Amino acid sequence: MSCRHLLPLLALLSPVLAGIQELWWNVTYVQDANPDGLFERRVIGVNGTWPPPPIEVSTTDSLLVHVTNNIDQLATLHHHGMYFNSTSWMDGAMGVSQCGIPPGQTFDYVVPINSSGQVGTYWAHGHSNGIYVDGLRAPLLLHSPNETYGADYDAEFTISLSDWYHQEQPVLSKSFLSIANPGGAEPIPDSALVYFSQNGSYLAPIPGSHPSPVTSAVGFNENATLPFEPGKTYRLRIINLGAFAGFYFWIDGHEMRIIEADGTDTQEQPVDMLSVSVAQRYSVLVTARNDTSLNWAIHANMDTSMFDKVSSNLNPNVTSSITYSTSSNLTNLSPVSSYTTTNDSALVPTDILPAIPPTNTIQLAFNFETMNDGTNHAFINDVVYHQPVVPAIMSALSLGENATSQVAYGPYSFVINYGDVIDLVVQNGDTGKHPFHLHGYKLQIINRATQYNSSDPSLNPPLIEGQANPMRRDTVAITGGGSVTLRFVANNPGAWLFHCHVEWHLESGLAVQFITAPLQIQEQAQGRVPAFMFEQCSAIGVPSSGNAAGHASPTDLSGLPLGPWFQEPGWLAKGIWAMAGCVLTTVIGIITVVWYSAMGGVISEEEIEEQVRQRIEEKKRKGKFFGLLKKKT
């Protein structure tokens, strides 16, 4: 690294030169990975291996990660949940905080953990064009010498949960955002993964198993086990690193007590089962049994409620184990009679932070619709999010006093003042559950409604001010038809993305961006922004100054990617073709029934009724007829 590039990084690290954890990540393709034992495929790994190594850092240190991109597309690395302390150009969100690392180049990410006051369970992942779906993701743990529950457990393990696809993300994304998919059915995972780590290394497969050679150093699913010793208490850090599916997690024969959610330590809360949406994390304490005569099953079942269909080839339920003795049998008490959703609003942070009355309220209503180009997209306040031409942080840095103009950042943007207390009222017009994540902040959960447009206070309760210590986390799941009020103090200048963490929904436009205190961004950036950020924009032909479209004027957005748009009443050509495809599918189905009957097969009335019922339920879940008619409000 040249001195010219090093100086801004030294400015960021100057308070902690004695405590820097430095990592070198060479982002590469890894061929023939087969973690589920079902299919070999190319993945995105680090330093020629997959999965990428877990990161564990002391809270007295800063983290410096040199990320070199050696794949054939743009890459970034986002440290999920980190505040970045007014250096949001290190946040790793492509199109918001940087242009993306070109192939063959390096980005040096400085994560000022020691000055953030943060501790707990996080993760790192690619944040450019969905590359983390193909494997660029790993646990990130922040260890404090004064952990709240440090004296209450003997050892700890990290449990990584993930859905898994056999096709690569670009192929899946192209199929998803296609006129052949007007109803917006998301790609369904081919399997699920669970694997364990401890002290910065993944746990090996159980003895006697025969894993795929490329991933043979790591135990997955039934080949993974946690070694427990009788009477000891363990901290289990559970992370959903997936792209789409939530998980229900529980352990047979053992009790769990929640002590952390998304880096917020909480009062102990007993729980039989955890529901973990994409990007969420929990820590639980589990005390081992004194009896070693049996080993016990660990269950991680995918939440399939948002799957358009569940193939007979898909096993959504993954089982691994706790081992007391290699000579003991495995006890598996599944299935359970029903799943339980974790009520995170009821959790109580150990560090008390009262809710301050809001000074500004931003209402965000979102849903999905088949647009005028025949594709299905998400929208917030009737706007589909696209990455701007110029990343928002670079617009804030280059527009001078015009940086306070909200229009300059595009129609999916909100400029907020330093110190404002913001209420985000997020209304889910869809029928599925959506995990929303705000970069750069933690969110207080101030209120929830199970039906946001209801006049029934039991379904849509009034907001209660003066809450002494509401739960706070960085990723909050919003149930179908419901809403949540999330509060934060805008004390972290920067450009921050707020988005659904289902990767397919982000790609379809389910996001907005917040620009906090743009003039303070300019003041605090003096001499601190590394030159390679702008050089990498130039290398890929992207402007690094001006408004969202790259113009000096705050209002000239010509050339900014926008749309698609809502359909006008009546049928457009692409809508007609989409309906024609649906009709053709129906005709083929009828022909199949006739052929089946002619060959002597029998379809009962009950089977026909069940198929019709399932189709009706699918349409209801999408809130539209084949995705072509706008839902009435």
C-alpha positions in Angstrom: 0.0 0.0 0.0 1.4 3.4 -0.9 1.9 6.1 1.7 -0.7 8.2 -0.1 -3.3 5.5 0.4 -2.1 4.7 4.0 -2.5 8.2 5.5 -6.3 8.4 5.6 -6.4 4.9 7.1 -3.9 6.0 9.8 -6.2 9.0 10.5 -9.0 6.6 11.2 -6.9 4.3 13.3 -4.8 6.9 15.2 -6.5 6.5 18.6 -5.8 2.7 18.6 -2.5 2.1 16.9 -1.7 -0.3 19.6 -4.8 -2.5 18.9 -5.4 -3.3 15.2 -6.6 -6.7 14.0 -5.6 -6.9 10.4 -7.0 -9.4 7.9 -6.2 -10.1 4.2 -9.2 -11.5 2.3 -8.6 -12.5 -1.2 -12.2 -13.0 -2.6 -12.0 -15.9 -5.0 -14.2 -18.5 -6.7 -14.0 -22.0 -5.2 -15.0 -24.8 -7.4 -17.0 -28.0 -6.6 -18.2 -27.0 -3.1 -20.8 -29.4 -1.9 -21.8 -28.5 1.7 -25.2 -30.2 1.6 -23.9 -33.3 0.0 -26.4 -33.0 -2.9 -24.7 -30.9 -5.6 -21.3 -29.6 -6.5 -21.2 -25.9 -7.5 -18.9 -22.9 -7.7 -19.0 -20.6 -4.7 -17.4 -17.3 -3.6 -14.9 -17.9 -0.9 -11.9 -16.3 0.7 -8.2 -17.2 0.1 -9.2 -20.2 -1.9 -11.4 -21.8 0.7 -15.1 -21.9 1.7 -16.8 -21.0 3.9 -14.9 -17.7 4.6 -13.2 -17.7 8.0 -15.1 -16.5 11.1 -13.9 -13.1 12.4 -13.5 -12.6 16.2 -12.3 -9.3 17.5 -11.7 -7.7 20.9 -13.7 -4.6 21.6 -10.5 -2.9 22.5 -9.2 -3.2 18.9 -10.0 -1.8 15.5 -10.5 -4.1 12.6 -8.7 -3.6 9.2 -9.7 -5.9 6.4 -7.8 -5.7 3.1 -10.3 -7.1 0.6 -8.9 -8.0 -2.9 -11.4 -8.8 -5.5 -10.3 -11.8 -7.7 -13.7 -12.7 -9.1 -15.1 -11.5 -12.4 -17.7 -9.0 -11.0 -17.8 -6.1 -8.6 -17.4 -7.0 -4.9 -17.8 -5.3 -1.5 -17.7 -6.3 2.1 -20.3 -5.1 4.6 -19.8 -5.6 8.3 -23.5 -6.0 9.3 -24.6 -4.0 12.3 -21.4 -1.9 12.7 -21.9 1.8 13.3 -18.7 3.0 11.5 -18.8 6.2 13.6 -19.3 8.8 10.9 -17.2 6.9 8.3 -20.0 5.5 6.3 -17.8 5.2 3.2 -16.5 2.1 5.0 -19.9 0.5 5.2 -19.6 -1.7 2.1 -23.0 -1.1 0.6 -22.5 -0.8 -3.2 -24.3 2.3 -4.6 -24.6 3.9 -1.2 -21.1 4.0 0.4 -18.9 2.9 -2.5 -18.8 2.1 -6.2 -17.6 -1.5 -5.8 -14.2 -3.1 -5.9 -13.2 -3.8 -9.5 -11.7 -7.1 -10.3 -8.0 -7.2 -9.4 -8.2 -4.2 -7.0 -8.2 -3.9 -3.2 -10.4 -2.0 -0.7 -9.1 -1.5 2.8 -12.1 -1.6 5.2 -11.5 0.1 8.6 -14.1 -0.9 11.2 -13.5 1.2 14.4 -14.9 -1.3 16.9 -12.9 0.1 19.8 -14.7 3.4 19.6 -18.2 2.1 18.8 -19.2 0.8 22.2 -20.5 -2.3 20.4 -20.2 -5.9 21.6 -21.9 -9.2 20.7 -22.8 -11.2 17.6 -22.7 -9.8 14.1 -21.7 -11.0 10.6 -19.8 -9.9 7.5 -21.1 -10.4 3.9 -20.8 -9.1 0.4 -23.2 -6.3 -0.4 -23.0 -6.0 -4.2 -25.4 -7.6 -6.6 -26.3 -10.4 -4.2 -22.8 -12.0 -4.1 -23.3 -13.2 -0.5 -25.9 -15.6 -1.8 -23.1 -17.4 -3.5 -21.1 -17.7 -0.3 -19.3 -14.5 0.7 -20.5 -14.4 4.3 -19.0 -15.2 7.8 -19.7 -14.7 11.5 -18.3 -11.6 13.1 -18.0 -11.7 16.9 -17.0 -8.8 19.2 -15.6 -9.9 22.5 -15.5 -7.6 25.5 -13.3 -8.2 28.5 -16.4 -7.1 30.6 -19.1 -9.1 28.9 -22.5 -8.9 30.7 -22.8 -12.7 31.0 -19.1 -13.6 30.8 -19.1 -15.3 34.2 -22.2 -17.3 33.5 -20.9 -19.7 30.8 -17.9 -22.0 30.4 -17.5 -22.0 26.7 -19.2 -20.7 23.5 -20.0 -21.9 20.0 -21.4 -20.0 17.0 -24.1 -21.7 15.0 -24.5 -20.5 11.3 -27.8 -21.1 9.7 -28.4 -20.6 6.0 -30.6 -21.5 3.0 -28.6 -22.9 0.1 -29.0 -22.7 -3.7 -27.5 -25.0 -6.3 -27.7 -22.4 -9.0 -25.6 -19.2 -8.8 -27.2 -15.9 -7.9 -27.0 -14.2 -11.3 -29.0 -17.0 -12.9 -31.6 -17.0 -10.1 -31.9 -13.2 -10.2 -32.4 -13.1 -13.9 -35.2 -15.7 -13.6 -36.8 -13.9 -10.7 -36.9 -10.4 -12.3 -38.4 -11.7 -15.5 -41.7 -11.3 -17.4 -41.9 -15.1 -17.1 -42.4 -14.6 -13.4 -45.1 -11.9 -13.2 -46.3 -13.0 -9.8 -42.9 -12.5 -8.3 -42.3 -16.0 -6.9 -38.9 -15.9 -5.2 -36.2 -18.6 -6.0 -36.8 -21.5 -3.6 -33.7 -22.8 -1.8 -32.5 -26.3 -2.7 -31.5 -27.1 0.9 -30.5 -25.6 4.2 -27.2 -25.6 6.1 -26.2 -25.6 9.7 -22.5 -25.5 10.8 -20.6 -24.5 13.9 -17.5 -22.5 14.8 -15.4 -21.8 17.9 -12.4 -19.5 18.6 -12.2 -18.4 15.0 -12.3 -21.8 13.3 -15.1 -24.1 12.0 -15.8 -27.4 13.7 -14.7 -30.5 11.8 -17.2 -33.2 10.6 -18.0 -36.0 13.0 -15.7 -38.9 12.8 -16.6 -41.6 10.3 -18.5 -39.2 8.0 -17.5 -38.8 4.4 -18.0 -35.1 3.4 -17.2 -33.6 0.0 -13.5 -33.0 -0.5 -13.7 -29.2 -1.0 -15.5 -28.6 2.2 -14.2 -31.6 4.1 -12.7 -29.5 6.9 -16.2 -28.3 8.0 -19.0 -30.3 9.4 -22.4 -29.5 7.9 -25.9 -30.6 8.9 -26.0 -34.3 10.1 -22.2 -34.3 9.9 -21.9 -31.4 12.4 -22.0 -31.7 16.2 -21.4 -29.7 19.3 -19.3 -31.4 21.9 -20.9 -30.9 25.3 -19.5 -31.7 28.7 -21.9 -32.6 31.6 -22.9 -29.7 33.8 -21.2 -27.0 31.8 -23.1 -23.9 30.5 -22.5 -22.8 26.9 -23.2 -19.6 25.1 -24.6 -20.4 21.6 -24.5 -17.6 19.1 -27.1 -18.2 16.4 -26.8 -16.3 13.1 -29.1 -16.5 10.0 -26.7 -15.8 7.1 -29.2 -16.8 4.5 -30.8 -15.0 1.5 -34.5 -15.8 1.9 -35.6 -18.3 4.5 -36.1 -17.7 8.2 -35.4 -20.6 10.6 -37.1 -22.1 13.6 -34.3 -23.3 16.0 -34.5 -25.6 19.0 -32.6 -28.3 20.9 -34.2 -31.5 22.1 -33.8 -32.1 25.8 -32.3 -28.7 26.7 -33.5 -25.4 27.8 -32.4 -22.1 26.2 -32.3 -18.6 27.8 -31.9 -15.6 25.5 -29.2 -13.2 26.6 -28.6 -11.2 23.4 -30.2 -10.1 20.1 -28.3 -8.3 17.3 -25.6 -7.2 19.7 -27.9 -6.0 22.4 -27.5 -7.8 25.7 -30.8 -8.6 27.3 -32.2 -9.8 30.6 -32.4 -13.6 30.6 -35.6 -14.9 28.8 -36.4 -18.6 28.8 -37.4 -19.8 25.3 -38.3 -23.3 23.9 -37.8 -22.2 20.3 -36.2 -19.3 18.4 -37.5 -17.8 15.2 -34.6 -16.3 13.4 -35.2 -14.1 10.3 -32.6 -13.5 7.7 -29.7 -11.4 9.1 -30.9 -11.7 12.7 -28.8 -13.0 15.6 -29.4 -14.4 19.0 -27.3 -15.6 21.9 -28.7 -18.2 24.3 -27.3 -19.9 27.4 -27.7 -23.7 27.4 -26.7 -25.8 30.4 -25.6 -29.3 29.6 -27.3 -32.4 31.1 -25.5 -34.4 33.7 -26.4 -37.7 31.9 -24.1 -38.7 29.1 -26.0 -41.8 28.0 -27.8 -40.0 25.2 -26.8 -37.5 22.5 -29.5 -34.9 21.4 -30.7 -33.5 18.2 -30.4 -29.8 17.2 -33.2 -28.7 14.9 -33.1 -25.9 12.3 -36.2 -25.9 10.2 -36.7 -23.4 7.4 -39.8 -21.2 7.5 -41.5 -22.2 4.2 -44.5 -19.9 4.6 -43.1 -17.5 1.9 -42.1 -20.3 -0.5 -44.2 -20.3 -3.6 -44.1 -24.1 -3.5 -42.2 -26.7 -1.6 -40.7 -29.3 -3.9 -40.9 -32.9 -2.9 -37.1 -32.9 -3.4 -36.6 -30.2 -0.7 -36.0 -31.2 2.9 -36.5 -27.9 4.7 -35.7 -29.4 8.1 -32.0 -29.8 9.1 -30.8 -31.8 12.0 -27.4 -31.8 13.7 -26.5 -32.8 17.2 -25.1 -32.3 20.6 -22.6 -35.1 21.5 -21.9 -36.1 25.1 -20.4 -39.5 24.2 -19.5 -40.8 20.8 -20.7 -44.2 21.9 -24.2 -42.9 22.8 -27.3 -43.0 20.6 -28.9 -39.8 19.2 -32.3 -38.8 20.6 -34.5 -37.0 18.1 -37.9 -35.8 19.5 -39.1 -34.1 16.4 -41.5 -33.2 14.9 -43.0 -30.4 17.0 -46.7 -29.7 16.9 -46.4 -26.1 16.0 -43.8 -23.3 15.5 -43.4 -20.3 17.8 -42.4 -16.8 16.8 -40.0 -15.1 19.1 -41.5 -11.9 20.6 -38.4 -9.7 20.5 -40.5 -6.7 21.6 -40.7 -8.4 25.0 -36.9 -8.6 25.4 -35.4 -6.1 27.9 -31.9 -4.7 27.2 -29.5 -4.8 30.2 -28.2 -1.4 29.2 -31.1 1.0 29.9 -31.9 3.5 27.1 -35.3 5.3 27.4 -37.3 6.2 24.4 -36.9 10.0 23.6 -40.0 11.6 22.0 -39.7 11.8 18.2 -39.1 15.0 16.4 -39.8 13.6 12.9 -41.9 10.7 11.6 -41.3 9.0 8.3 -44.0 6.6 7.0 -42.8 3.8 4.7 -45.5 1.7 3.1 -44.3 -1.2 1.0 -45.7 -3.9 -1.3 -45.1 -5.8 -4.5 -46.7 -5.4 -8.0 -46.4 -6.5 -11.5 -45.2 -3.4 -13.3 -45.6 -2.0 -16.8 -42.7 -3.9 -18.2 -44.2 -7.2 -17.1 -41.8 -7.9 -14.2 -42.7 -8.0 -10.5 -41.0 -5.4 -8.3 -41.1 -4.2 -4.7 -41.8 -0.6 -3.9 -41.8 1.7 -0.9 -44.1 4.7 -1.0 -44.7 3.8 -4.7 -41.0 4.0 -5.6 -38.8 1.1 -6.8 -35.3 1.5 -5.4 -32.4 1.4 -7.8 -28.7 2.0 -7.0 -28.0 5.6 -8.0 -25.3 6.4 -10.5 -23.2 8.2 -7.9 -23.1 6.6 -4.4 -25.0 8.7 -1.9 -22.0 9.3 0.3 -20.1 10.7 -2.6 -23.0 13.0 -3.5 -23.0 14.2 0.1 -19.2 14.8 -0.1 -19.2 16.7 -3.4 -22.4 18.8 -3.5 -21.3 21.5 -1.0 -24.3 23.3 0.5 -26.6 21.6 -2.0 -25.9 18.4 -0.2 -28.9 19.2 2.1 -31.2 18.9 -0.9 -33.2 15.7 -0.6 -34.1 15.7 -4.3 -30.4 15.4 -5.2 -30.2 11.8 -3.9 -33.1 10.4 -5.9 -36.8 9.8 -5.1 -36.0 6.9 -2.7 -34.0 9.1 -0.3 -34.5 11.0 2.9 -32.2 13.7 4.3 -32.4 14.0 8.1 -30.8 16.5 10.4 -28.2 15.7 13.0 -29.8 14.9 16.4 -33.3 14.4 15.0 -35.3 11.6 16.7 -36.8 9.7 13.9 -39.8 7.4 14.0 -39.9 5.0 11.0 -43.5 3.7 10.7 -43.0 0.7 8.3 -46.2 -0.8 6.9 -46.2 -4.2 5.3 -48.8 -4.4 2.5 -47.6 -7.8 1.6 -48.7 -11.1 3.3 -45.2 -12.4 4.0 -42.8 -11.6 6.8 -40.0 -9.2 5.9 -36.8 -8.5 7.9 -35.7 -4.9 7.6 -32.2 -3.7 8.4 -30.9 -0.2 8.9 -27.2 0.4 8.4 -25.3 2.5 10.9 -27.8 2.4 13.7 -29.7 0.2 16.2 -33.5 0.6 16.2 -35.8 0.8 19.2 -38.9 -1.2 18.7 -41.5 1.3 19.9 -44.8 -0.2 18.6 -46.2 -3.1 16.6 -49.5 -3.7 14.8 -50.6 -7.1 13.4 -53.0 -5.3 11.1 -51.9 -1.7 10.4 -55.1 -0.5 8.7 -57.4 -1.8 11.4 -59.4 0.3 13.8 -59.3 -2.5 16.4 -56.8 -1.5 19.1 -56.0 -5.1 19.7 -54.7 -5.4 16.2 -53.4 -1.9 15.8 -52.6 -0.6 19.2 -51.8 3.1 19.9 -48.2 4.1 20.4 -47.3 4.6 24.0 -44.7 7.3 24.7 -42.3 7.4 27.7 -41.2 3.8 27.4 -38.4 3.2 29.9 -36.3 0.8 27.9 -37.7 -0.6 24.7 -35.9 -3.4 22.9 -33.4 -2.4 20.2 -31.8 -4.3 17.4 -30.6 -3.7 13.8 -32.8 -6.1 11.9 -36.6 -6.3 12.7 -39.1 -8.7 11.1 -42.4 -7.2 10.0 -45.3 -9.6 9.7 -47.7 -9.7 6.7 -50.3 -6.9 6.9 -48.6 -5.5 10.0 -46.5 -2.6 10.9 -43.7 -1.6 13.2 -42.6 1.8 14.6 -38.8 2.0 14.9 -37.0 4.9 16.6 -33.5 6.1 16.4 -31.5 9.2 17.1 -29.8 10.6 14.0 -26.4 11.0 15.6 -24.3 9.2 13.1 -23.6 11.3 10.0 -23.4 9.3 6.8 -25.4 7.7 4.0 -27.2 4.6 5.3 -29.3 2.0 3.5 -32.6 0.7 4.9 -33.8 -2.4 3.2 -35.5 -5.8 3.4 -32.7 -8.4 4.0 -34.4 -11.0 1.8 -31.9 -10.7 -1.0 -34.4 -11.2 -3.8 -36.6 -8.3 -2.4 -33.6 -5.9 -2.2 -32.8 -6.7 -5.8 -36.5 -6.0 -6.7 -36.4 -2.6 -5.1 -37.4 -2.9 -1.5 -35.1 -0.2 0.0 -34.7 3.5 0.7 -31.6 5.4 1.9 -31.1 8.0 4.6 -28.5 10.7 4.4 -27.8 11.9 8.0 -26.4 15.4 8.4 -24.7 15.9 5.0 -22.8 19.1 6.0 -21.4 17.3 9.0 -20.4 14.4 6.7 -18.3 16.9 4.7 -16.7 18.4 7.9 -15.8 15.0 9.4 -14.5 13.6 6.1 -11.7 16.2 5.7 -8.5 14.2 5.1 -10.1 10.9 6.0 -11.5 9.5 2.8 -9.0 7.3 1.0 -8.2 8.2 -2.6 -8.7 4.6 -3.8 -12.4 5.0 -3.3 -12.6 7.5 -6.1 -10.0 5.7 -8.2 -12.1 2.6 -8.2 -15.2 4.5 -9.4 -13.1 5.9 -12.3 -11.8 2.4 -13.1 -15.4 1.1 -13.7 -16.5 4.3 -15.5 -18.7 5.6 -12.7 -18.7 9.3 -11.7 -17.8 9.9 -8.0 -19.3 13.4 -7.7 -22.5 15.3 -8.2 -26.1 14.3 -7.5 -27.5 10.8 -7.8 -27.3 11.0 -11.6 -23.8 12.5 -11.6 -24.8 16.1 -12.3 -23.6 19.2 -10.4 -27.2 20.5 -10.2 -29.1 19.2 -7.2 -32.3 18.9 -9.3 -31.1 17.5 -12.7 -31.7 13.8 -12.4 -31.6 13.0 -16.1 -30.0 9.6 -16.7 -30.9 8.3 -13.2 -32.2 4.7 -13.4 -35.9 4.8 -12.4 -38.9 2.5 -12.8 -40.5 0.3 -13.7 -43.8 1.9 -13.1 -47.3 0.9 -12.2 -49.5 -0.3 -15.0 -52.2 2.0 -16.3 -55.7 0.6 -16.5 -56.0 -2.0 -19.2 -53.6 -4.5 -20.6 -50.1 -3.8 -21.9 -48.2 -6.0 -24.3 -46.0 -7.6 -21.7 -48.9 -8.1 -19.4 -50.7 -9.9 -22.2 -47.7 -12.1 -22.8 -47.5 -12.8 -19.1 -51.1 -13.8 -18.9 -50.7 -15.9 -22.1 -48.0 -17.8 -20.3 -50.3 -18.5 -17.4 -53.1 -19.6 -19.7 -50.7 -21.8 -21.6 -49.7 -23.4 -18.3 -53.3 -24.0 -17.5 -54.0 -25.6 -20.9 -51.0 -27.9 -20.5 -52.4 -28.9 -17.1 -55.8 -29.7 -18.6 -54.2 -31.8 -21.3 -52.2 -33.6 -18.7 -55.4 -34.4 -16.8 -57.1 -35.7 -19.9 -54.0 -37.8 -20.8 -53.7 -39.1 -17.3 -57.4 -40.2 -17.4 -57.1 -41.7 -20.8 -54.2 -43.8 -19.5 -56.4 -45.2 -16.8 -55.4 -42.9 -14.0 -57.9 -41.5 -11.5 -57.8 -38.0 -9.9 -60.3 -37.8 -7.0 -62.5 -34.8 -6.4 -60.6 -34.2 -3.2 -57.3 -34.0 -5.1 -58.8 -31.5 -7.5 -60.3 -29.4 -4.7 -57.0 -29.4 -2.9 -55.1 -28.3 -6.0 -57.6 -25.5 -6.6 -57.4 -24.5 -2.9 -53.6 -24.3 -3.1 -53.7 -22.1 -6.2 -56.2 -19.7 -4.6 -54.0 -19.5 -1.5 -51.0 -18.7 -3.7 -52.9 -15.8 -5.3 -54.1 -14.5 -2.0 -50.5 -14.6 -0.6 -49.4 -12.4 -3.5 -52.4 -10.1 -3.1 -53.2 -10.1 -6.8 -54.6 -12.1 -9.7 -51.5 -13.5 -11.5 -49.8 -10.3 -10.4 -51.4 -8.4 -13.2 -54.2 -6.4 -11.4 -53.3 -3.9 -8.7 -54.6 -4.8 -5.3 -57.4 -2.6 -4.1 -56.8 -0.5 -1.1 
